[in-house]
Amino acid sequence: MAPDLENMPERALEWHRAGKGAVLATVVETWGSAPRPVGSQLAISGEGEMAGSVSGGCVEGAVVVEAMDAVGSGAAKMLEFGVSDDEAFAVGLACGGRIRVWLEPVGRALPEGLLQDLVSARAERRPVAYVVDTATGARRLDPREAWDARFRADRSGMEEDGATFVHVHNPPLRMIVVGAVHIAQALLPMARMTGYDVTLVDPRPAFAQDTRFPGERVVEDWPDDALDALGIDARTAVVTLTHDPKLDDPAIGRALRSEAFYLGCLGSTRTHAKRVARLGEAGFADDEIARIHAPVGLDIGARGPGEIAVSIMAEITQRLRRP
């Protein structure tokens, strides 16, 4: 599963249904060098439990105090903080600025049914926008088509009217890694910490042992069958690491004709040239083959599994954020 940092609606709903009370705090406006972007959330229970983050620490305490009050009043509230240069420097920012945080107590300001609909959409990997008029309190869920530009940029934000906040909920990022090799042992935890829901695919039981990948989701099936079952959408990255054409090529073929935003394949330049020839003979066009990032990872001079995993995550992030 992805880190709790990305699962604030689910956590707030869980606390609310447990009778603890819950508030969702959402960053709706901030300064340019903020450590947490617009749309970041902090969930707070009526018992003072916290999950997530709305800043690097300089306003969290004040947000929690206000949230505890909101649990009792049931009223939504906009918080605004002026962050001094000294406070900003303490949490790693170049300068101070302004941050606005929208508080919504679950069950009163934010109806439980609407939050459940949001959580269900996220579970189904169905993109939706949570739209709230912070002046009137009107709330709704819109389909992706209503805010296509925001979804393509993966960017939440205030509209020009200064009151309508559009919170983009794209499907959670996923990574499918083919090959239970040493690089995968380093790559999987890195991917999870970066917010990816990770699945490891390898039909070889000797490689995909729980002792080598404790707690990981492992699919012991042939890669093409596994990818067909898992499904590949525009929020999915695929990485092949087996260095064995019998395993890598079927997965590559499925990924090339999918909406995957990234496909990276382990292997030297010479190995990739042979791969390109095989794919061409299999009927793949040059522009399809050109989608492959190979050798996988940014060229940072990486050595060893850990550093190679870093280079892969860097390249995936670059592809995601600067397409």
NUPARO-161798 format. One line per field, with one value per residue (C-alpha): residue in three letters; x, y, z. Coordinates in Angstrom, 2 decimals, always signed. Layout:
<atoms>
rovo c(ALA,...)
c1 c(X,...)
c2 c(Y,...)
c3 c(Z,...)
</atoms>
This chain:
<atoms>
rovo c(MET,ALA,PRO,ASP,LEU,GLU,ASN,MET,PRO,GLU,ARG,ALA,LEU,GLU,TRP,HIS,ARG,ALA,GLY,LYS,GLY,ALA,VAL,LEU,ALA,THR,VAL,VAL,GLU,THR,TRP,GLY,SER,ALA,PRO,ARG,PRO,VAL,GLY,SER,GLN,LEU,ALA,ILE,SER,GLY,GLU,GLY,GLU,MET,ALA,GLY,SER,VAL,SER,GLY,GLY,CYS,VAL,GLU,GLY,ALA,VAL,VAL,VAL,GLU,ALA,MET,ASP,ALA,VAL,GLY,SER,GLY,ALA,ALA,LYS,MET,LEU,GLU,PHE,GLY,VAL,SER,ASP,ASP,GLU,ALA,PHE,ALA,VAL,GLY,LEU,ALA,CYS,GLY,GLY,ARG,ILE,ARG,VAL,TRP,LEU,GLU,PRO,VAL,GLY,ARG,ALA,LEU,PRO,GLU,GLY,LEU,LEU,GLN,ASP,LEU,VAL,SER,ALA,ARG,ALA,GLU,ARG,ARG,PRO,VAL,ALA,TYR,VAL,VAL,ASP,THR,ALA,THR,GLY,ALA,ARG,ARG,LEU,ASP,PRO,ARG,GLU,ALA,TRP,ASP,ALA,ARG,PHE,ARG,ALA,ASP,ARG,SER,GLY,MET,GLU,GLU,ASP,GLY,ALA,THR,PHE,VAL,HIS,VAL,HIS,ASN,PRO,PRO,LEU,ARG,MET,ILE,VAL,VAL,GLY,ALA,VAL,HIS,ILE,ALA,GLN,ALA,LEU,LEU,PRO,MET,ALA,ARG,MET,THR,GLY,TYR,ASP,VAL,THR,LEU,VAL,ASP,PRO,ARG,PRO,ALA,PHE,ALA,GLN,ASP,THR,ARG,PHE,PRO,GLY,GLU,ARG,VAL,VAL,GLU,ASP,TRP,PRO,ASP,ASP,ALA,LEU,ASP,ALA,LEU,GLY,ILE,ASP,ALA,ARG,THR,ALA,VAL,VAL,THR,LEU,THR,HIS,ASP,PRO,LYS,LEU,ASP,ASP,PRO,ALA,ILE,GLY,ARG,ALA,LEU,ARG,SER,GLU,ALA,PHE,TYR,LEU,GLY,CYS,LEU,GLY,SER,THR,ARG,THR,HIS,ALA,LYS,ARG,VAL,ALA,ARG,LEU,GLY,GLU,ALA,GLY,PHE,ALA,ASP,ASP,GLU,ILE,ALA,ARG,ILE,HIS,ALA,PRO,VAL,GLY,LEU,ASP,ILE,GLY,ALA,ARG,GLY,PRO,GLY,GLU,ILE,ALA,VAL,SER,ILE,MET,ALA,GLU,ILE,THR,GLN,ARG,LEU,ARG,ARG,PRO)
c1 c(+0.00,+0.99,+2.10,-0.49,+0.64,-1.67,-4.65,-6.16,-9.81,-9.75,-8.23,-10.70,-13.65,-12.28,-11.94,-15.37,-17.04,-15.17,-16.93,-13.78,-14.71,-12.47,-11.38,-9.73,-7.31,-6.41,-3.84,-5.70,-3.08,+0.57,+3.91,+6.04,+8.74,+6.40,+7.41,+3.84,+1.89,-1.67,-4.01,-1.89,-3.96,-3.71,-6.34,-6.98,-9.19,-11.15,-8.71,-5.75,-4.45,-2.76,-1.91,-0.47,+0.96,+0.11,+3.56,+7.08,+6.02,+5.68,+1.85,+0.87,+0.42,-1.92,-3.93,-4.42,-5.64,-8.17,-9.21,-9.97,-12.27,-13.90,-14.73,-16.95,-18.49,-18.94,-18.25,-15.83,-13.20,-10.49,-7.20,-4.56,-1.01,+1.68,+4.96,+7.95,+11.33,+12.79,+10.01,+10.31,+14.09,+13.64,+11.71,+13.97,+12.31,+14.12,+11.68,+8.38,+4.99,+1.35,-0.49,-4.25,-5.70,-9.36,-10.77,-13.76,-15.24,-16.52,-20.19,-21.39,-19.53,-18.35,-21.19,-20.22,-21.96,-19.96,-16.71,-17.67,-18.30,-14.85,-13.20,-15.05,-13.93,-10.33,-10.58,-11.95,-9.13,-11.80,-10.58,-12.84,-12.57,-13.83,-15.18,-16.10,-17.32,-15.53,-17.90,-21.21,-20.12,-21.61,-19.76,-19.85,-17.81,-17.15,-15.86,-12.45,-14.01,-15.17,-11.58,-9.46,-6.63,-6.23,-6.20,-3.60,-1.39,-2.32,-2.86,-5.43,-6.14,-8.39,-10.39,-10.26,-13.32,-11.16,-13.77,-14.04,-11.42,-10.91,-9.17,-7.96,-8.06,-6.22,-5.97,-3.09,+0.22,+1.15,+4.37,+4.58,+8.08,+8.89,+11.76,+12.44,+16.12,+18.47,+17.54,+13.89,+14.75,+15.90,+13.39,+10.16,+10.53,+11.70,+8.65,+6.30,+7.83,+7.36,+3.64,+3.37,+1.25,+3.79,+3.32,+6.20,+5.76,+7.96,+6.90,+10.09,+9.41,+13.10,+13.41,+10.13,+10.59,+9.00,+12.37,+13.73,+10.63,+8.91,+5.46,+5.49,+2.66,+4.10,+2.33,+3.90,+2.56,+3.93,+4.34,+1.93,-0.85,-0.07,-0.20,-3.46,-4.98,-3.59,-4.54,-2.33,-3.60,-2.11,-1.06,+1.04,+4.81,+6.22,+9.84,+11.35,+14.46,+14.84,+17.27,+15.60,+13.72,+11.35,+10.06,+10.74,+9.51,+5.90,+5.61,+7.14,+4.70,+1.73,+3.10,+3.87,+0.25,-1.12,-1.49,+1.44,+3.19,+6.59,+8.26,+11.86,+13.89,+17.14,+19.98,+22.97,+22.80,+23.76,+21.06,+18.49,+19.47,+18.68,+15.43,+14.47,+15.12,+12.94,+10.10,+10.31,+10.06,+7.04,+5.24,+5.83,+6.26,+9.28,+7.25,+5.92,+9.40,+10.67,+8.55,+11.02,+13.52,+16.61,+19.05,+16.62,+17.18,+18.80,+22.48,+23.90,+26.77,+24.87,+26.62,+25.01,+21.33,+20.62,+22.02,+20.40,+17.07,+17.62,+18.28,+15.10,+12.95,+14.52,+13.70,+10.14,+9.62,+11.00,+8.67,+5.69,+6.31,+7.94,+6.31)
c2 c(+0.00,+3.62,+5.53,+7.03,+10.41,+9.82,+8.21,+11.04,+10.70,+7.02,+7.71,+10.49,+8.29,+5.46,+7.71,+9.24,+5.83,+4.71,+7.51,+9.51,+12.49,+13.62,+16.73,+16.98,+19.90,+20.68,+23.11,+25.35,+28.06,+28.40,+30.04,+28.93,+27.10,+25.19,+21.64,+20.38,+21.29,+22.52,+19.59,+18.09,+16.94,+16.37,+14.19,+14.81,+12.71,+14.04,+12.14,+14.06,+11.40,+12.77,+11.46,+13.33,+16.83,+20.35,+21.91,+21.16,+21.61,+25.37,+25.45,+21.88,+22.60,+25.52,+23.51,+20.69,+23.13,+24.63,+21.16,+20.03,+23.04,+22.23,+18.68,+20.22,+23.03,+21.04,+24.17,+24.39,+27.08,+28.71,+29.20,+31.61,+31.76,+34.29,+32.43,+34.53,+34.22,+32.66,+30.07,+29.25,+28.84,+26.44,+24.00,+24.32,+27.11,+29.99,+32.62,+33.12,+33.63,+32.70,+29.43,+28.83,+25.64,+24.58,+22.66,+20.33,+18.32,+14.99,+14.24,+17.82,+20.22,+17.32,+14.79,+11.20,+10.02,+12.38,+11.33,+7.67,+8.36,+9.93,+7.01,+4.54,+6.36,+6.28,+2.56,+1.94,+4.02,+6.33,+9.95,+12.49,+16.09,+17.17,+20.68,+22.92,+26.51,+27.76,+30.74,+28.84,+25.36,+23.71,+20.48,+17.94,+15.35,+16.02,+13.59,+14.08,+15.58,+18.64,+19.54,+17.81,+20.36,+20.05,+16.25,+16.22,+18.52,+16.64,+20.05,+21.04,+24.70,+27.67,+28.97,+32.63,+33.44,+32.94,+30.70,+27.50,+24.93,+21.98,+19.01,+16.60,+12.93,+11.06,+7.29,+6.39,+5.90,+2.27,+0.53,-2.96,-4.42,-7.53,-9.50,-10.36,-9.41,-7.44,-4.09,-4.82,-5.33,-1.72,-0.29,-1.54,+0.22,+3.40,+3.35,+2.85,+5.78,+7.91,+7.11,+4.13,+1.03,-1.62,-5.11,-7.47,-10.01,-13.09,-16.66,-18.09,-19.19,-19.35,-15.60,-14.29,-15.64,-13.92,-13.88,-11.71,-9.53,-9.56,-8.04,-7.24,-8.05,-10.71,-12.22,-15.55,-15.61,-15.08,-11.34,-10.92,-12.75,-10.82,-7.44,-8.37,-9.22,-6.16,-3.72,-0.82,+2.75,+6.23,+6.28,+3.12,+2.74,-0.57,-1.62,-4.84,-6.15,-9.86,-9.37,-12.46,-11.90,-14.80,-12.83,-9.20,-9.13,-10.24,-7.57,-4.94,-5.81,-5.34,-2.06,-0.60,-0.91,+0.46,+3.93,+3.41,+6.74,+5.06,+1.89,+1.25,-1.84,-3.09,-3.88,-2.38,-0.41,-3.59,-5.59,-2.93,-2.95,-6.67,-5.97,-3.33,-5.78,-8.44,-5.98,-4.78,-8.34,-8.82,-5.97,-3.01,+0.34,+2.57,+5.19,+2.50,+1.13,+4.68,+4.81,+2.48,+4.04,+1.89,+1.45,+2.03,+5.01,+8.41,+8.36,+9.40,+6.93,+4.57,+1.48,-1.37,-2.16,+0.74,+3.45,+1.95,+1.99,+5.68,+6.38,+4.53,+6.46,+9.71,+8.94,+7.87,+11.08,+13.15,+11.43,+11.93,+15.57,+16.81,+14.76)
c3 c(+0.00,-0.48,+2.62,+4.97,+3.65,+0.68,+2.46,+4.48,+3.32,+4.25,+7.66,+8.46,+7.51,+9.66,+12.73,+12.19,+11.99,+15.09,+16.96,+17.57,+15.42,+12.57,+10.72,+7.30,+6.95,+3.33,+1.97,-0.48,-1.00,-0.09,-0.86,-3.78,-1.83,+0.50,+1.44,+0.92,-2.23,-2.53,-1.93,+0.85,+3.81,+7.52,+9.21,+12.90,+15.17,+18.11,+20.31,+18.91,+16.53,+13.40,+9.95,+7.02,+6.83,+5.69,+6.17,+7.26,+10.86,+11.25,+11.34,+12.22,+15.91,+15.32,+12.78,+15.29,+17.97,+15.54,+14.38,+17.91,+18.29,+14.93,+16.07,+18.72,+16.66,+13.45,+11.40,+8.49,+8.77,+6.68,+8.48,+7.27,+8.55,+7.88,+8.17,+9.17,+7.51,+10.68,+10.94,+7.26,+7.49,+10.42,+8.21,+5.18,+3.19,+1.55,+2.81,+4.61,+3.07,+3.43,+3.78,+3.83,+5.26,+4.95,+7.93,+7.44,+10.32,+9.00,+9.45,+9.73,+7.44,+5.25,+4.95,+5.67,+2.49,+0.29,+1.95,+1.44,-2.25,-2.49,-0.73,-2.98,-6.13,-4.94,-4.19,-7.70,-9.26,-10.64,-11.02,-9.31,-8.21,-4.80,-5.35,-2.43,-2.34,+0.77,+0.95,+0.91,+1.97,-1.14,-1.98,-4.78,-6.66,-10.35,-13.02,-14.58,-17.72,-15.78,-14.82,-17.47,-17.46,-13.71,-13.89,-16.65,-14.57,-11.35,-9.78,-7.17,-6.50,-6.02,-8.96,-9.98,-7.86,-4.77,-3.13,-5.21,-4.32,-6.67,-5.08,-7.75,-6.78,-9.49,-9.04,-6.71,-8.45,-9.08,-9.99,-11.45,-11.19,-13.24,-11.76,-8.11,-8.34,-6.07,-7.61,-6.85,-3.17,-3.04,-5.51,-3.91,-0.53,-2.28,-4.52,-1.57,+0.31,-2.81,-2.81,-5.17,-4.66,-5.70,-7.16,-7.88,-10.68,-11.06,-11.88,-10.34,-6.74,-5.94,-6.64,-5.22,-1.70,+1.26,+3.01,+0.18,-0.14,+3.26,+3.24,-0.49,-2.86,-5.16,-8.17,-9.18,-12.73,-16.20,-16.71,-19.62,-17.76,-14.58,-16.32,-18.03,-14.65,-12.88,-15.62,-16.68,-16.72,-17.09,-13.42,-13.74,-14.14,-15.36,-14.73,-16.07,-14.33,-15.12,-18.01,-19.51,-22.80,-22.02,-19.02,-19.91,-23.52,-22.83,-20.11,-22.37,-25.11,-22.78,-21.41,-24.85,-25.89,-22.64,-21.13,-18.73,-18.20,-17.81,-19.05,-18.02,-18.88,-17.40,-19.79,-21.53,-24.77,-26.65,-24.85,-25.67,-29.35,-29.46,-27.64,-30.19,-33.01,-31.37,-30.80,-34.38,-35.64,-33.35,-35.12,-32.81,-34.54,-33.98,-32.09,-29.74,-29.06,-28.46,-25.29,-23.56,-21.15,-21.55,-20.02,-17.16,-14.84,-15.14,-16.04,-12.65,-12.60,-10.31,-8.98,-7.12,-6.55,-4.18,-6.41,-9.50,-7.66,-6.88,-10.58,-11.56,-9.09,-10.29,-13.91,-13.07,-11.10,-13.96,-16.40,-14.11,-13.22,-16.43,-19.16)
</atoms>
